[in-house]
Amino acid sequence: MNDAAMLSERIDALEVRLTYQDETIETLSQTITAQWKQIDALTRQIAALRDRLQEAEQHAPGPANERPPHY
């Protein structure tokens, strides 16, 4: 095999490797983006639930840890 053929094979192998790496990076980027969207949605849900809990605690009669009268 001559040097030009070996060089061509090497270039082809490197191009395949770069294509694979580009595809892998794109897949990881999409996965990370989806996960950040989920984290953002869950963070907003937690904030809304925290607000609802604080509102419920403000409207609750008596101390939060008080036993009911039948105890």
PDB file of N, CA, C and O in Angstrom:
ATOM      1  N   MET A   1       0.853  -1.175   0.000  1.00  0.00           N
ATOM      2  CA  MET A   1       0.000   0.000   0.000  1.00  0.00           C
ATOM      3  C   MET A   1       0.901   1.240   0.000  1.00  0.00           C
ATOM      4  O   MET A   1       1.874   1.315   0.750  1.00  0.00           O
ATOM      5  N   ASN A   2       0.563   2.196  -0.843  1.00  0.00           N
ATOM      6  CA  ASN A   2       1.417   3.380  -0.907  1.00  0.00           C
ATOM      7  C   ASN A   2       1.010   4.413   0.142  1.00  0.00           C
ATOM      8  O   ASN A   2      -0.017   4.271   0.805  1.00  0.00           O
ATOM      9  N   ASP A   3       1.809   5.425   0.276  1.00  0.00           N
ATOM     10  CA  ASP A   3       1.574   6.449   1.302  1.00  0.00           C
ATOM     11  C   ASP A   3       0.267   7.203   1.079  1.00  0.00           C
ATOM     12  O   ASP A   3      -0.414   7.545   2.046  1.00  0.00           O
ATOM     13  N   ALA A   4      -0.092   7.466  -0.157  1.00  0.00           N
ATOM     14  CA  ALA A   4      -1.330   8.201  -0.451  1.00  0.00           C
ATOM     15  C   ALA A   4      -2.554   7.399  -0.023  1.00  0.00           C
ATOM     16  O   ALA A   4      -3.510   7.962   0.510  1.00  0.00           O
ATOM     17  N   ALA A   5      -2.530   6.094  -0.254  1.00  0.00           N
ATOM     18  CA  ALA A   5      -3.655   5.240   0.139  1.00  0.00           C
ATOM     19  C   ALA A   5      -3.767   5.162   1.651  1.00  0.00           C
ATOM     20  O   ALA A   5      -4.869   5.217   2.198  1.00  0.00           O
ATOM     21  N   MET A   6      -2.636   5.034   2.330  1.00  0.00           N
ATOM     22  CA  MET A   6      -2.646   4.990   3.797  1.00  0.00           C
ATOM     23  C   MET A   6      -3.154   6.309   4.374  1.00  0.00           C
ATOM     24  O   MET A   6      -3.924   6.323   5.334  1.00  0.00           O
ATOM     25  N   LEU A   7      -2.716   7.411   3.779  1.00  0.00           N
ATOM     26  CA  LEU A   7      -3.154   8.724   4.235  1.00  0.00           C
ATOM     27  C   LEU A   7      -4.654   8.891   4.010  1.00  0.00           C
ATOM     28  O   LEU A   7      -5.354   9.439   4.861  1.00  0.00           O
ATOM     29  N   SER A   8      -5.139   8.425   2.880  1.00  0.00           N
ATOM     30  CA  SER A   8      -6.565   8.511   2.576  1.00  0.00           C
ATOM     31  C   SER A   8      -7.384   7.694   3.575  1.00  0.00           C
ATOM     32  O   SER A   8      -8.422   8.158   4.047  1.00  0.00           O
ATOM     33  N   GLU A   9      -6.927   6.479   3.902  1.00  0.00           N
ATOM     34  CA  GLU A   9      -7.619   5.648   4.894  1.00  0.00           C
ATOM     35  C   GLU A   9      -7.628   6.319   6.262  1.00  0.00           C
ATOM     36  O   GLU A   9      -8.633   6.294   6.974  1.00  0.00           O
ATOM     37  N   ARG A  10      -6.522   6.905   6.611  1.00  0.00           N
ATOM     38  CA  ARG A  10      -6.417   7.593   7.909  1.00  0.00           C
ATOM     39  C   ARG A  10      -7.382   8.777   7.956  1.00  0.00           C
ATOM     40  O   ARG A  10      -8.058   8.988   8.963  1.00  0.00           O
ATOM     41  N   ILE A  11      -7.447   9.547   6.876  1.00  0.00           N
ATOM     42  CA  ILE A  11      -8.359  10.693   6.817  1.00  0.00           C
ATOM     43  C   ILE A  11      -9.803  10.222   6.916  1.00  0.00           C
ATOM     44  O   ILE A  11     -10.606  10.822   7.630  1.00  0.00           O
ATOM     45  N   ASP A  12     -10.136   9.152   6.204  1.00  0.00           N
ATOM     46  CA  ASP A  12     -11.489   8.601   6.277  1.00  0.00           C
ATOM     47  C   ASP A  12     -11.844   8.176   7.702  1.00  0.00           C
ATOM     48  O   ASP A  12     -12.942   8.451   8.184  1.00  0.00           O
ATOM     49  N   ALA A  13     -10.910   7.509   8.366  1.00  0.00           N
ATOM     50  CA  ALA A  13     -11.146   7.067   9.741  1.00  0.00           C
ATOM     51  C   ALA A  13     -11.348   8.266  10.671  1.00  0.00           C
ATOM     52  O   ALA A  13     -12.207   8.228  11.552  1.00  0.00           O
ATOM     53  N   LEU A  14     -10.575   9.309  10.481  1.00  0.00           N
ATOM     54  CA  LEU A  14     -10.720  10.503  11.312  1.00  0.00           C
ATOM     55  C   LEU A  14     -12.055  11.210  11.044  1.00  0.00           C
ATOM     56  O   LEU A  14     -12.679  11.735  11.966  1.00  0.00           O
ATOM     57  N   GLU A  15     -12.483  11.218   9.791  1.00  0.00           N
ATOM     58  CA  GLU A  15     -13.772  11.829   9.463  1.00  0.00           C
ATOM     59  C   GLU A  15     -14.924  11.061  10.097  1.00  0.00           C
ATOM     60  O   GLU A  15     -15.889  11.659  10.573  1.00  0.00           O
ATOM     61  N   VAL A  16     -14.820   9.738  10.103  1.00  0.00           N
ATOM     62  CA  VAL A  16     -15.846   8.910  10.749  1.00  0.00           C
ATOM     63  C   VAL A  16     -15.873   9.205  12.246  1.00  0.00           C
ATOM     64  O   VAL A  16     -16.942   9.339  12.843  1.00  0.00           O
ATOM     65  N   ARG A  17     -14.693   9.304  12.842  1.00  0.00           N
ATOM     66  CA  ARG A  17     -14.603   9.597  14.278  1.00  0.00           C
ATOM     67  C   ARG A  17     -15.205  10.967  14.594  1.00  0.00           C
ATOM     68  O   ARG A  17     -15.935  11.107  15.575  1.00  0.00           O
ATOM     69  N   LEU A  18     -14.909  11.967  13.781  1.00  0.00           N
ATOM     70  CA  LEU A  18     -15.451  13.307  14.010  1.00  0.00           C
ATOM     71  C   LEU A  18     -16.963  13.331  13.846  1.00  0.00           C
ATOM     72  O   LEU A  18     -17.660  14.000  14.609  1.00  0.00           O
ATOM     73  N   THR A  19     -17.472  12.608  12.861  1.00  0.00           N
ATOM     74  CA  THR A  19     -18.922  12.525  12.669  1.00  0.00           C
ATOM     75  C   THR A  19     -19.577  11.895  13.892  1.00  0.00           C
ATOM     76  O   THR A  19     -20.597  12.387  14.374  1.00  0.00           O
ATOM     77  N   TYR A  20     -18.999  10.816  14.391  1.00  0.00           N
ATOM     78  CA  TYR A  20     -19.528  10.150  15.585  1.00  0.00           C
ATOM     79  C   TYR A  20     -19.502  11.098  16.780  1.00  0.00           C
ATOM     80  O   TYR A  20     -20.473  11.175  17.533  1.00  0.00           O
ATOM     81  N   GLN A  21     -18.410  11.809  16.956  1.00  0.00           N
ATOM     82  CA  GLN A  21     -18.307  12.745  18.077  1.00  0.00           C
ATOM     83  C   GLN A  21     -19.325  13.873  17.948  1.00  0.00           C
ATOM     84  O   GLN A  21     -19.940  14.269  18.937  1.00  0.00           O
ATOM     85  N   ASP A  22     -19.505  14.391  16.734  1.00  0.00           N
ATOM     86  CA  ASP A  22     -20.503  15.444  16.525  1.00  0.00           C
ATOM     87  C   ASP A  22     -21.908  14.953  16.858  1.00  0.00           C
ATOM     88  O   ASP A  22     -22.685  15.661  17.499  1.00  0.00           O
ATOM     89  N   GLU A  23     -22.229  13.735  16.420  1.00  0.00           N
ATOM     90  CA  GLU A  23     -23.550  13.166  16.712  1.00  0.00           C
ATOM     91  C   GLU A  23     -23.724  12.940  18.208  1.00  0.00           C
ATOM     92  O   GLU A  23     -24.796  13.195  18.757  1.00  0.00           O
ATOM     93  N   THR A  24     -22.684  12.467  18.862  1.00  0.00           N
ATOM     94  CA  THR A  24     -22.744  12.241  20.308  1.00  0.00           C
ATOM     95  C   THR A  24     -22.938  13.554  21.057  1.00  0.00           C
ATOM     96  O   THR A  24     -23.741  13.625  21.987  1.00  0.00           O
ATOM     97  N   ILE A  25     -22.216  14.583  20.661  1.00  0.00           N
ATOM     98  CA  ILE A  25     -22.350  15.895  21.299  1.00  0.00           C
ATOM     99  C   ILE A  25     -23.763  16.439  21.097  1.00  0.00           C
ATOM    100  O   ILE A  25     -24.348  16.999  22.024  1.00  0.00           O
ATOM    101  N   GLU A  26     -24.308  16.279  19.903  1.00  0.00           N
ATOM    102  CA  GLU A  26     -25.667  16.752  19.634  1.00  0.00           C
ATOM    103  C   GLU A  26     -26.689  16.009  20.498  1.00  0.00           C
ATOM    104  O   GLU A  26     -27.607  16.618  21.047  1.00  0.00           O
ATOM    105  N   THR A  27     -26.522  14.697  20.612  1.00  0.00           N
ATOM    106  CA  THR A  27     -27.425  13.894  21.443  1.00  0.00           C
ATOM    107  C   THR A  27     -27.337  14.329  22.906  1.00  0.00           C
ATOM    108  O   THR A  27     -28.359  14.493  23.572  1.00  0.00           O
ATOM    109  N   LEU A  28     -26.121  14.514  23.400  1.00  0.00           N
ATOM    110  CA  LEU A  28     -25.946  14.959  24.785  1.00  0.00           C
ATOM    111  C   LEU A  28     -26.531  16.344  25.000  1.00  0.00           C
ATOM    112  O   LEU A  28     -27.136  16.614  26.038  1.00  0.00           O
ATOM    113  N   SER A  29     -26.354  17.211  24.033  1.00  0.00           N
ATOM    114  CA  SER A  29     -26.899  18.562  24.133  1.00  0.00           C
ATOM    115  C   SER A  29     -28.422  18.519  24.218  1.00  0.00           C
ATOM    116  O   SER A  29     -29.022  19.228  25.026  1.00  0.00           O
ATOM    117  N   GLN A  30     -29.040  17.695  23.393  1.00  0.00           N
ATOM    118  CA  GLN A  30     -30.502  17.567  23.435  1.00  0.00           C
ATOM    119  C   GLN A  30     -30.963  16.994  24.770  1.00  0.00           C
ATOM    120  O   GLN A  30     -31.965  17.443  25.327  1.00  0.00           O
ATOM    121  N   THR A  31     -30.243  16.015  25.280  1.00  0.00           N
ATOM    122  CA  THR A  31     -30.593  15.407  26.562  1.00  0.00           C
ATOM    123  C   THR A  31     -30.473  16.421  27.697  1.00  0.00           C
ATOM    124  O   THR A  31     -31.352  16.508  28.555  1.00  0.00           O
ATOM    125  N   ILE A  32     -29.400  17.173  27.698  1.00  0.00           N
ATOM    126  CA  ILE A  32     -29.183  18.176  28.745  1.00  0.00           C
ATOM    127  C   ILE A  32     -30.250  19.263  28.669  1.00  0.00           C
ATOM    128  O   ILE A  32     -30.765  19.705  29.696  1.00  0.00           O
ATOM    129  N   THR A  33     -30.579  19.689  27.467  1.00  0.00           N
ATOM    130  CA  THR A  33     -31.618  20.709  27.300  1.00  0.00           C
ATOM    131  C   THR A  33     -32.956  20.207  27.840  1.00  0.00           C
ATOM    132  O   THR A  33     -33.661  20.937  28.537  1.00  0.00           O
ATOM    133  N   ALA A  34     -33.299  18.974  27.521  1.00  0.00           N
ATOM    134  CA  ALA A  34     -34.550  18.395  28.023  1.00  0.00           C
ATOM    135  C   ALA A  34     -34.536  18.299  29.545  1.00  0.00           C
ATOM    136  O   ALA A  34     -35.545  18.577  30.194  1.00  0.00           O
ATOM    137  N   GLN A  35     -33.409  17.911  30.112  1.00  0.00           N
ATOM    138  CA  GLN A  35     -33.317  17.806  31.568  1.00  0.00           C
ATOM    139  C   GLN A  35     -33.437  19.169  32.233  1.00  0.00           C
ATOM    140  O   GLN A  35     -34.081  19.288  33.276  1.00  0.00           O
ATOM    141  N   TRP A  36     -32.829  20.204  31.649  1.00  0.00           N
ATOM    142  CA  TRP A  36     -32.952  21.543  32.216  1.00  0.00           C
ATOM    143  C   TRP A  36     -34.387  22.035  32.163  1.00  0.00           C
ATOM    144  O   TRP A  36     -34.844  22.719  33.079  1.00  0.00           O
ATOM    145  N   LYS A  37     -35.103  21.691  31.093  1.00  0.00           N
ATOM    146  CA  LYS A  37     -36.519  22.066  31.001  1.00  0.00           C
ATOM    147  C   LYS A  37     -37.324  21.381  32.110  1.00  0.00           C
ATOM    148  O   LYS A  37     -38.200  21.996  32.717  1.00  0.00           O
ATOM    149  N   GLN A  38     -37.020  20.099  32.370  1.00  0.00           N
ATOM    150  CA  GLN A  38     -37.693  19.380  33.452  1.00  0.00           C
ATOM    151  C   GLN A  38     -37.361  19.993  34.805  1.00  0.00           C
ATOM    152  O   GLN A  38     -38.244  20.163  35.646  1.00  0.00           O
ATOM    153  N   ILE A  39     -36.107  20.321  35.016  1.00  0.00           N
ATOM    154  CA  ILE A  39     -35.694  20.938  36.282  1.00  0.00           C
ATOM    155  C   ILE A  39     -36.401  22.269  36.470  1.00  0.00           C
ATOM    156  O   ILE A  39     -36.868  22.575  37.567  1.00  0.00           O
ATOM    157  N   ASP A  40     -36.482  23.061  35.412  1.00  0.00           N
ATOM    158  CA  ASP A  40     -37.153  24.355  35.488  1.00  0.00           C
ATOM    159  C   ASP A  40     -38.636  24.183  35.828  1.00  0.00           C
ATOM    160  O   ASP A  40     -39.169  24.899  36.675  1.00  0.00           O
ATOM    161  N   ALA A  41     -39.296  23.233  35.166  1.00  0.00           N
ATOM    162  CA  ALA A  41     -40.714  22.986  35.440  1.00  0.00           C
ATOM    163  C   ALA A  41     -40.920  22.524  36.879  1.00  0.00           C
ATOM    164  O   ALA A  41     -41.846  22.981  37.550  1.00  0.00           O
ATOM    165  N   LEU A  42     -40.069  21.628  37.355  1.00  0.00           N
ATOM    166  CA  LEU A  42     -40.187  21.143  38.731  1.00  0.00           C
ATOM    167  C   LEU A  42     -39.893  22.247  39.747  1.00  0.00           C
ATOM    168  O   LEU A  42     -40.528  22.306  40.800  1.00  0.00           O
ATOM    169  N   THR A  43     -38.947  23.108  39.440  1.00  0.00           N
ATOM    170  CA  THR A  43     -38.636  24.224  40.324  1.00  0.00           C
ATOM    171  C   THR A  43     -39.841  25.152  40.446  1.00  0.00           C
ATOM    172  O   THR A  43     -40.163  25.627  41.535  1.00  0.00           O
ATOM    173  N   ARG A  44     -40.507  25.406  39.310  1.00  0.00           N
ATOM    174  CA  ARG A  44     -41.707  26.250  39.364  1.00  0.00           C
ATOM    175  C   ARG A  44     -42.830  25.570  40.142  1.00  0.00           C
ATOM    176  O   ARG A  44     -43.563  26.232  40.877  1.00  0.00           O
ATOM    177  N   GLN A  45     -42.971  24.250  39.986  1.00  0.00           N
ATOM    178  CA  GLN A  45     -43.985  23.516  40.746  1.00  0.00           C
ATOM    179  C   GLN A  45     -43.714  23.596  42.240  1.00  0.00           C
ATOM    180  O   GLN A  45     -44.632  23.813  43.030  1.00  0.00           O
ATOM    181  N   ILE A  46     -42.469  23.423  42.624  1.00  0.00           N
ATOM    182  CA  ILE A  46     -42.098  23.497  44.044  1.00  0.00           C
ATOM    183  C   ILE A  46     -42.410  24.888  44.593  1.00  0.00           C
ATOM    184  O   ILE A  46     -42.935  25.013  45.699  1.00  0.00           O
ATOM    185  N   ALA A  47     -42.096  25.919  43.840  1.00  0.00           N
ATOM    186  CA  ALA A  47     -42.373  27.285  44.289  1.00  0.00           C
ATOM    187  C   ALA A  47     -43.871  27.506  44.458  1.00  0.00           C
ATOM    188  O   ALA A  47     -44.301  28.128  45.430  1.00  0.00           O
ATOM    189  N   ALA A  48     -44.662  27.002  43.522  1.00  0.00           N
ATOM    190  CA  ALA A  48     -46.121  27.148  43.622  1.00  0.00           C
ATOM    191  C   ALA A  48     -46.659  26.390  44.831  1.00  0.00           C
ATOM    192  O   ALA A  48     -47.526  26.895  45.545  1.00  0.00           O
ATOM    193  N   LEU A  49     -46.151  25.182  45.063  1.00  0.00           N
ATOM    194  CA  LEU A  49     -46.592  24.407  46.223  1.00  0.00           C
ATOM    195  C   LEU A  49     -46.168  25.071  47.531  1.00  0.00           C
ATOM    196  O   LEU A  49     -46.910  25.051  48.513  1.00  0.00           O
ATOM    197  N   ARG A  50     -44.982  25.654  47.540  1.00  0.00           N
ATOM    198  CA  ARG A  50     -44.511  26.366  48.728  1.00  0.00           C
ATOM    199  C   ARG A  50     -45.438  27.545  49.028  1.00  0.00           C
ATOM    200  O   ARG A  50     -45.789  27.787  50.183  1.00  0.00           O
ATOM    201  N   ASP A  51     -45.829  28.274  47.987  1.00  0.00           N
ATOM    202  CA  ASP A  51     -46.745  29.397  48.167  1.00  0.00           C
ATOM    203  C   ASP A  51     -48.093  28.927  48.688  1.00  0.00           C
ATOM    204  O   ASP A  51     -48.668  29.549  49.581  1.00  0.00           O
ATOM    205  N   ARG A  52     -48.600  27.831  48.134  1.00  0.00           N
ATOM    206  CA  ARG A  52     -49.892  27.297  48.602  1.00  0.00           C
ATOM    207  C   ARG A  52     -49.810  26.848  50.057  1.00  0.00           C
ATOM    208  O   ARG A  52     -50.746  27.060  50.829  1.00  0.00           O
ATOM    209  N   LEU A  53     -48.699  26.232  50.428  1.00  0.00           N
ATOM    210  CA  LEU A  53     -48.520  25.774  51.804  1.00  0.00           C
ATOM    211  C   LEU A  53     -48.470  26.958  52.761  1.00  0.00           C
ATOM    212  O   LEU A  53     -49.097  26.929  53.820  1.00  0.00           O
ATOM    213  N   GLN A  54     -47.729  27.996  52.392  1.00  0.00           N
ATOM    214  CA  GLN A  54     -47.664  29.179  53.248  1.00  0.00           C
ATOM    215  C   GLN A  54     -49.035  29.825  53.394  1.00  0.00           C
ATOM    216  O   GLN A  54     -49.400  30.272  54.481  1.00  0.00           O
ATOM    217  N   GLU A  55     -49.786  29.875  52.316  1.00  0.00           N
ATOM    218  CA  GLU A  55     -51.134  30.447  52.376  1.00  0.00           C
ATOM    219  C   GLU A  55     -52.039  29.608  53.267  1.00  0.00           C
ATOM    220  O   GLU A  55     -52.815  30.151  54.054  1.00  0.00           O
ATOM    221  N   ALA A  56     -51.944  28.284  53.147  1.00  0.00           N
ATOM    222  CA  ALA A  56     -52.762  27.398  53.976  1.00  0.00           C
ATOM    223  C   ALA A  56     -52.379  27.534  55.450  1.00  0.00           C
ATOM    224  O   ALA A  56     -53.247  27.511  56.323  1.00  0.00           O
ATOM    225  N   GLU A  57     -51.086  27.675  55.725  1.00  0.00           N
ATOM    226  CA  GLU A  57     -50.647  27.827  57.106  1.00  0.00           C
ATOM    227  C   GLU A  57     -51.139  29.139  57.695  1.00  0.00           C
ATOM    228  O   GLU A  57     -51.452  29.199  58.884  1.00  0.00           O
ATOM    229  N   GLN A  58     -51.214  30.185  56.889  1.00  0.00           N
ATOM    230  CA  GLN A  58     -51.691  31.480  57.373  1.00  0.00           C
ATOM    231  C   GLN A  58     -53.178  31.440  57.711  1.00  0.00           C
ATOM    232  O   GLN A  58     -53.632  32.144  58.612  1.00  0.00           O
ATOM    233  N   HIS A  59     -53.928  30.623  56.995  1.00  0.00           N
ATOM    234  CA  HIS A  59     -55.368  30.553  57.223  1.00  0.00           C
ATOM    235  C   HIS A  59     -55.767  29.429  58.173  1.00  0.00           C
ATOM    236  O   HIS A  59     -56.948  29.272  58.481  1.00  0.00           O
ATOM    237  N   ALA A  60     -54.807  28.654  58.635  1.00  0.00           N
ATOM    238  CA  ALA A  60     -55.103  27.552  59.547  1.00  0.00           C
ATOM    239  C   ALA A  60     -55.328  28.101  60.954  1.00  0.00           C
ATOM    240  O   ALA A  60     -54.601  28.991  61.396  1.00  0.00           O
ATOM    241  N   PRO A  61     -56.320  27.582  61.648  1.00  0.00           N
ATOM    242  CA  PRO A  61     -56.564  28.043  63.016  1.00  0.00           C
ATOM    243  C   PRO A  61     -55.550  27.449  63.988  1.00  0.00           C
ATOM    244  O   PRO A  61     -55.206  26.271  63.887  1.00  0.00           O
ATOM    245  N   GLY A  62     -55.082  28.244  64.910  1.00  0.00           N
ATOM    246  CA  GLY A  62     -54.190  27.776  65.965  1.00  0.00           C
ATOM    247  C   GLY A  62     -52.807  27.408  65.465  1.00  0.00           C
ATOM    248  O   GLY A  62     -52.528  27.508  64.270  1.00  0.00           O
ATOM    249  N   PRO A  63     -51.942  26.982  66.371  1.00  0.00           N
ATOM    250  CA  PRO A  63     -50.588  26.579  66.001  1.00  0.00           C
ATOM    251  C   PRO A  63     -50.613  25.376  65.049  1.00  0.00           C
ATOM    252  O   PRO A  63     -51.528  24.555  65.103  1.00  0.00           O
ATOM    253  N   ALA A  64     -49.631  25.284  64.205  1.00  0.00           N
ATOM    254  CA  ALA A  64     -49.588  24.233  63.188  1.00  0.00           C
ATOM    255  C   ALA A  64     -49.451  22.844  63.798  1.00  0.00           C
ATOM    256  O   ALA A  64     -49.919  21.871  63.208  1.00  0.00           O
ATOM    257  N   ASN A  65     -48.819  22.728  64.965  1.00  0.00           N
ATOM    258  CA  ASN A  65     -48.583  21.411  65.563  1.00  0.00           C
ATOM    259  C   ASN A  65     -49.526  21.114  66.727  1.00  0.00           C
ATOM    260  O   ASN A  65     -49.279  20.185  67.495  1.00  0.00           O
ATOM    261  N   GLU A  66     -50.572  21.866  66.864  1.00  0.00           N
ATOM    262  CA  GLU A  66     -51.508  21.651  67.964  1.00  0.00           C
ATOM    263  C   GLU A  66     -52.345  20.405  67.700  1.00  0.00           C
ATOM    264  O   GLU A  66     -52.821  20.191  66.585  1.00  0.00           O
ATOM    265  N   ARG A  67     -52.523  19.565  68.760  1.00  0.00           N
ATOM    266  CA  ARG A  67     -53.335  18.358  68.635  1.00  0.00           C
ATOM    267  C   ARG A  67     -54.813  18.735  68.561  1.00  0.00           C
ATOM    268  O   ARG A  67     -55.243  19.735  69.137  1.00  0.00           O
ATOM    269  N   PRO A  68     -55.568  17.931  67.854  1.00  0.00           N
ATOM    270  CA  PRO A  68     -57.016  18.186  67.832  1.00  0.00           C
ATOM    271  C   PRO A  68     -57.605  18.025  69.233  1.00  0.00           C
ATOM    272  O   PRO A  68     -57.012  17.337  70.064  1.00  0.00           O
ATOM    273  N   PRO A  69     -58.751  18.640  69.515  1.00  0.00           N
ATOM    274  CA  PRO A  69     -59.331  18.625  70.873  1.00  0.00           C
ATOM    275  C   PRO A  69     -59.677  17.256  71.415  1.00  0.00           C
ATOM    276  O   PRO A  69     -59.727  17.103  72.636  1.00  0.00           O
ATOM    277  N   HIS A  70     -59.916  16.261  70.602  1.00  0.00           N
ATOM    278  CA  HIS A  70     -60.349  14.946  71.097  1.00  0.00           C
ATOM    279  C   HIS A  70     -59.190  14.118  71.650  1.00  0.00           C
ATOM    280  O   HIS A  70     -59.427  12.988  72.075  1.00  0.00           O
ATOM    281  N   TYR A  71     -57.946  14.616  71.668  1.00  0.00           N
ATOM    282  CA  TYR A  71     -56.823  13.849  72.227  1.00  0.00           C
ATOM    283  C   TYR A  71     -56.654  14.113  73.670  1.00  0.00           C
ATOM    284  O   TYR A  71     -55.758  13.552  74.300  1.00  0.00           O
TER     285      TYR A  71
END
